[in-house]
């Protein structure tokens, strides 16, 4: 009975990191059509952080944090959420959700290159093949006429790349910084601080804040799903899987998320999937596979890579 229960939990957890994380691009795309991007992201992560603290307290988990840890979670919250996620949501005003997910799937490539440039890490032959394939895949993706002809699409592409650099640097930062030992508390603080910084950015940019009661039904539903499922349930599932199955199996979400995002964007939002996009996806994800399976594996916190 216990084995059967664990198998069910594992299957549900994989569904979470495959489908729920893959759907966050669609949900953000729906919400940003009506809401200002930084206000949207601020509400999502601030409320998610508060909910995480409520859950942690109900479980008897201490929320204590040192001054140094508070500083570090604030920096990480900015790199991953305030700039990283906020800029991606902003970019979704100009590019399709499936396109954004596929471009972001190149994140391991960016992290590896940043480690090489900043830390002098040697790139192994298998990873080098992955980098070459990744660059070819990105070129095939962004060079499509249907993409370049869309208004402000080039701006969206550059914004997503800037967000990827922020995530990559954040991934290197968290590897050497002091954080709360409990991952749930650590996540809560990063989401709360990232959400508050997003609010400051939103107000500085002059975005108009509105009451949730004024939002459309679709946007309200999208926000609820982003907060409860995209920010809390999927991340908890990710950490659960890291404890019960091999990291290589958990990392398969890197390949599944963009496919889910592309299918949902095509089915629900009528986003176009071209033959060149399919070829780009195959080449790019093959490159990511080579990077992820090399001996010198580089893994960033998947939760913060999501839309």
ZICORDA-V25468 format. One record per pair of residues at least 6 apart in sequence whose C-alpha atoms are under 6 Angstrom apart, sorted by sequence separation. I is the first residue (numbers start at 1). J is the second residue. If there is no record, write none. Layout:
I:J, I:J
This chain:
115:121, 180:186, 265:271, 109:131, 41:86, 38:86, 37:89, 37:90, 111:168, 94:152, 95:153, 94:153, 94:156, 29:92, 91:156, 235:303, 26:97, 25:97, 88:160, 84:163, 84:166, 84:167, 79:166, 80:167, 79:170, 76:170, 69:178, 69:179, 82:194, 77:190, 81:194, 77:193, 78:194, 82:198, 73:190, 77:194, 74:193, 171:300, 52:188, 141:277, 49:188, 141:280, 140:280, 49:191, 49:192, 137:280, 45:191, 46:192, 137:283, 137:284, 46:195, 45:195, 133:283, 134:284, 42:195, 134:287, 133:287, 42:198, 102:258, 42:199, 101:258, 130:287, 130:288, 38:198, 130:290, 130:291, 39:202, 98:261, 127:290, 38:202, 98:262, 126:290, 127:291, 98:265, 126:294, 48:227, 44:227, 31:219, 27:222, 21:230, 17:234, 16:234, 13:237, 80:304, 18:253, 22:257, 18:256, 22:260, 23:261, 18:257, 22:261, 25:307, 24:307
